[in-house]
Amino acid sequence: MPQNEHIEEFQRRNGKRFDHVEKTRKRKARAVHSDATHAKRIHGIRAILHNQKRYKEKAAMKKTIKAHQVC
């Protein structure tokens, strides 16, 4: 067994924690605040790259919404 697969092996044998789904949902919900704080503080080329990433996400979201709309 490779050395980097010990976590997956443990989860396969014993399962995940009982509150794993709820914790990941909350972590994802709270990540929005830290992303906004990060976006406020960055400057220069990092800000440009970050804005490009956000724009791609927004465009993909618009495409999926448009695809799911019933005409």
N, C-alpha and C positions, 0 to 999 in steps of 0.2 A: 504494500500500500504506500503510495507517495506520501510525503510528510505533510502536504498541504490539504489533505482530504480528511483530517481527523474530525472536523466539525460536521461535515456531511455524514460521516460514518456514525458519529454519536447520535445525530438526529434520526438516522435510519434505524438504529437499534432501539432508541428510547423514546423517540417522538419529540415534538417541540413543546415548549411551555404552554400551559393552558391559556395564558393571556397573550400569546404571541401575536395573534391577529389584531387584537385591540391595540397593543403597543405600537405595532407598525402603522396602523391607521392613524393613530394620534401623532406619531413622529412625522408622518407625511403631511398631516394637516398643519403642524407647527412649523414645518420647513419653509412655508411661504413667508413668514415673518423674518427669518434669518436671511432668506434670499433678497428680500427688499432692503434690509439693512446693508447687505453686501453690495447691492447695486448702487446704493447711495454713496458708498465710500470709495469705489474704484474710479480710476482716472486713466486716460490715455488709451493705449492699445488694448488693455484688458477690458475697458469699458466698451470699446468697439466690438470686440469678440463676444462679450456678454450680450450686447444688444442684438447682434446677429443671431445668437442662439435663441434668445427670447422671441425674435421675429419669426424664426423657423417654426418654433413651437406654436405660435399664434396662427400662422398660416396653415399648419397641419390640422389644428383644431377647427379652423373655419372650414377646411375641406371635408372633415369628417361630419361636421354638423350639416353642411350642405348635402352630403351624400345620404344622410339619414332622414332628411326632410321629405315629407310626402307632398307631392304636388297635386 
